[in-house]
Amino acid sequence: MRPATLLVALFILSTSVPARPAEMSIGVNFTVLAPNQALADAVAKQAEVYRKRSALEWLGKELPDRLGRSLITVDITTQRDEGLTWPIDCAERKFHQVWVTTSAERALGTTLYHEVVHTVLDSHFYPESLPAWASEGIASQVDDAGRKGNQRLTLARWSKTGQWPGLRSLFESPRIEHDNLEGYAAASSVTGYLAERGGKARLVEFASSGQKRGWDQALSDFYGVRDVAELQTAWQDWATKKVRR
């Protein structure tokens, strides 16, 4: 980490992190603040693993070191399981602030992984970003069995009642609020469907193109699908078969 980068990290820390005992681990791409040194070191190491893995999986290549450095603040609790990634623009690159409030297991597991995926996508597309449904849908692919089970129950309910969310509205939504469980379920499912249909890298390219050129045109170009209405029908059929297995 260069001196200027460290100053930025320390400024963010001093203005946004409550005063409490914390240890710091400084790595190539992640600076971690955690209740103890062993956890800080472990989170920094595991975040590097997730950064490389998710970039190769969804982008087809690793990110350059120090592109989109991140400050991760870890709070350990058995009462909550939450994560938040906040991209912060700098003159030279994208800097991310990440909060993880969860159990020690999830701080090294799925909750950390989910947030690292966001940093990878935001760094790759800087100064732009993927639409909310794609960013959350991709990150949700690494969620734990409990969250995926809840999403499956939501899909099963939609399949039974026929009350499916509209994909055009989902695609055009600027954000998915953290408590919008149906939004996460739809984003995760349609992301899984498109990734299965054309591969993960194509899904990422489609999401980036669609918000610039229009979703109907992007669907035609990337998947040979006429428009969002046709995708809606195909996705619902696929999701229904999934939940009935």
C-alpha positions in Angstrom: 0.0 0.0 0.0 1.3 3.4 -1.0 1.3 6.2 1.6 -1.5 8.1 -0.1 -3.7 5.0 -0.1 -3.0 4.4 3.6 -4.0 8.0 4.4 -7.3 7.5 2.6 -7.9 4.3 4.5 -7.1 5.9 7.8 -9.4 8.9 7.1 -12.3 6.6 6.2 -11.6 4.6 9.4 -11.5 7.7 11.6 -14.7 9.1 10.2 -16.9 6.0 10.0 -15.8 3.3 12.5 -16.9 3.6 16.1 -14.1 3.8 18.7 -13.5 0.3 19.9 -10.6 -2.2 20.2 -9.6 -3.5 16.8 -6.6 -5.0 15.0 -5.5 -4.3 11.5 -4.2 -6.5 8.7 -2.8 -4.9 5.6 -2.6 -7.0 2.4 -2.1 -6.4 -1.3 -5.8 -5.7 -2.0 -7.5 -5.6 1.4 -7.0 -3.8 4.7 -9.0 -5.5 7.4 -10.1 -4.3 10.8 -11.3 -7.0 13.1 -11.7 -7.7 16.9 -8.4 -9.6 17.0 -5.3 -10.0 14.9 -5.8 -13.6 14.0 -9.3 -12.9 12.6 -8.0 -9.8 10.7 -5.2 -11.8 9.1 -7.5 -14.7 8.2 -10.2 -12.4 6.6 -7.5 -10.6 4.6 -6.1 -13.9 3.3 -9.5 -15.4 2.5 -10.7 -12.2 0.8 -7.8 -12.5 -1.7 -8.9 -16.1 -2.4 -12.5 -14.9 -3.1 -11.3 -12.0 -5.2 -9.3 -14.3 -7.5 -11.9 -17.0 -7.7 -14.9 -14.7 -8.5 -12.9 -12.7 -11.1 -11.9 -15.8 -12.9 -15.4 -17.3 -12.7 -17.4 -14.3 -13.9 -14.9 -12.1 -15.8 -12.6 -14.9 -17.2 -9.5 -13.2 -15.9 -8.0 -12.0 -12.6 -8.1 -8.3 -11.6 -4.8 -6.5 -11.5 -3.4 -6.1 -7.9 -4.4 -2.9 -6.2 -7.3 -2.2 -8.5 -10.2 -1.4 -6.3 -8.5 -1.8 -2.9 -10.9 -2.4 -0.1 -11.2 -1.6 3.6 -13.1 -4.4 5.4 -14.5 -3.7 8.9 -15.6 -6.9 10.7 -17.9 -7.1 13.6 -18.6 -10.4 15.2 -22.1 -11.2 16.5 -24.5 -14.1 16.6 -27.5 -11.8 16.3 -27.0 -10.5 12.7 -25.8 -11.6 9.3 -25.3 -8.5 7.2 -22.8 -7.1 4.7 -22.5 -3.8 2.8 -20.1 -2.6 0.2 -19.7 1.1 -0.6 -17.6 2.1 -3.6 -15.7 5.3 -3.0 -14.2 7.2 -6.0 -10.5 8.2 -5.9 -8.4 10.1 -8.4 -6.5 7.0 -9.4 -8.8 4.0 -8.9 -11.9 2.7 -7.1 -11.7 2.3 -3.3 -14.3 0.2 -1.5 -15.4 0.3 2.1 -16.9 -3.0 3.2 -18.8 -3.8 6.4 -19.4 -7.4 7.5 -21.5 -7.9 10.7 -21.9 -11.6 11.2 -20.6 -14.8 12.9 -16.9 -15.6 12.8 -17.7 -18.5 10.4 -19.5 -16.3 7.9 -17.0 -13.5 8.3 -14.6 -16.0 6.6 -17.3 -17.7 4.5 -20.4 -16.7 2.4 -21.0 -13.3 3.8 -17.5 -12.1 3.1 -17.5 -13.9 -0.3 -20.8 -12.1 -1.3 -19.3 -8.6 -0.5 -15.9 -9.4 -2.2 -17.9 -10.3 -5.4 -19.3 -6.8 -5.3 -15.9 -5.2 -5.1 -14.7 -7.3 -8.0 -17.6 -6.3 -10.3 -17.4 -2.6 -9.2 -13.6 -2.5 -9.8 -13.8 -4.1 -13.2 -16.6 -1.8 -14.5 -15.3 1.4 -12.9 -16.3 4.2 -13.5 -19.5 2.5 -14.5 -21.3 -0.4 -12.7 -23.5 -3.3 -13.4 -27.3 -2.8 -12.9 -28.4 -3.7 -9.4 -30.2 -7.0 -10.4 -27.0 -8.3 -12.0 -24.6 -7.3 -9.2 -26.9 -8.7 -6.5 -27.8 -11.7 -8.6 -24.1 -12.6 -9.2 -23.1 -12.1 -5.6 -26.1 -14.1 -4.4 -24.8 -17.2 -6.2 -22.3 -17.7 -3.4 -24.9 -17.3 -0.6 -25.2 -20.1 2.0 -27.8 -22.9 1.9 -30.2 -21.1 4.3 -30.5 -18.0 2.0 -30.7 -20.1 -1.1 -33.4 -22.2 0.6 -35.5 -19.1 1.3 -35.1 -18.0 -2.3 -36.3 -21.4 -3.5 -39.4 -21.1 -1.3 -40.2 -17.7 -2.8 -39.9 -19.2 -6.3 -42.1 -22.1 -5.3 -44.8 -19.6 -4.1 -44.6 -17.6 -7.3 -44.9 -20.8 -9.3 -48.0 -21.9 -7.3 -49.8 -18.5 -7.4 -48.6 -17.3 -10.8 -47.8 -14.0 -9.3 -44.3 -13.5 -10.7 -42.3 -10.3 -10.5 -41.9 -8.5 -13.8 -38.4 -8.8 -15.2 -38.4 -5.4 -17.0 -39.1 -3.7 -13.7 -36.3 -5.7 -12.1 -33.9 -4.9 -14.9 -34.6 -1.2 -14.7 -34.6 -0.9 -10.9 -31.7 1.3 -9.7 -31.3 -0.7 -6.4 -32.5 -3.7 -4.5 -33.1 -2.7 -0.9 -31.5 -5.1 1.7 -34.9 -6.2 3.1 -36.4 -6.8 -0.4 -36.2 -10.6 -0.2 -38.3 -11.1 -3.3 -36.0 -8.8 -5.3 -33.0 -10.8 -4.3 -34.8 -14.1 -5.1 -35.7 -12.8 -8.6 -32.3 -11.4 -9.3 -30.5 -14.6 -8.1 -32.8 -16.8 -10.1 -32.7 -15.0 -13.4 -29.0 -14.6 -13.1 -28.7 -18.4 -12.6 -30.9 -19.0 -15.6 -29.0 -16.7 -18.0 -25.7 -18.0 -16.7 -26.9 -21.6 -17.4 -28.2 -20.6 -20.8 -25.1 -18.8 -22.1 -22.3 -18.9 -19.6 -21.3 -16.6 -16.8 -19.1 -14.2 -18.9 -21.9 -13.7 -21.4 -24.3 -12.9 -18.6 -22.0 -10.2 -17.3 -21.6 -8.7 -20.8 -25.3 -8.8 -21.4 -26.0 -7.0 -18.1 -23.5 -4.3 -19.0 -24.8 -3.9 -22.5 -28.5 -4.0 -21.6 -28.4 -0.9 -19.4 -26.7 1.1 -22.2 -28.5 -0.2 -25.4 -31.8 -1.4 -24.0 -32.8 -4.8 -22.7 -34.7 -6.0 -25.8 -31.8 -5.3 -28.1 -29.3 -6.9 -25.7 -31.4 -10.0 -25.3 -31.6 -10.4 -29.1 -27.9 -9.9 -29.5 -26.7 -12.1 -26.6 -29.4 -14.8 -26.4 -31.5 -14.7 -29.5 -34.5 -13.8 -27.4 -36.9 -11.3 -29.0 -37.6 -9.2 -25.9 -38.1 -9.1 -22.1 -41.6 -10.6 -22.4 -40.2 -13.7 -24.1 -37.4 -14.0 -21.5 -40.1 -13.7 -18.7 -41.9 -16.7 -20.0 -38.8 -18.8 -20.5 -37.4 -17.9 -17.1 -40.7 -18.7 -15.3 -40.8 -22.1 -17.1 -37.2 -22.8 -16.1 -37.7 -21.7 -12.5 -40.8 -23.8 -12.1 -39.0 -26.9 -13.2 -36.2 -26.1 -10.8 -38.4 -25.9 -7.7 -40.4 -29.0 -8.6 -37.3 -31.2 -8.8 
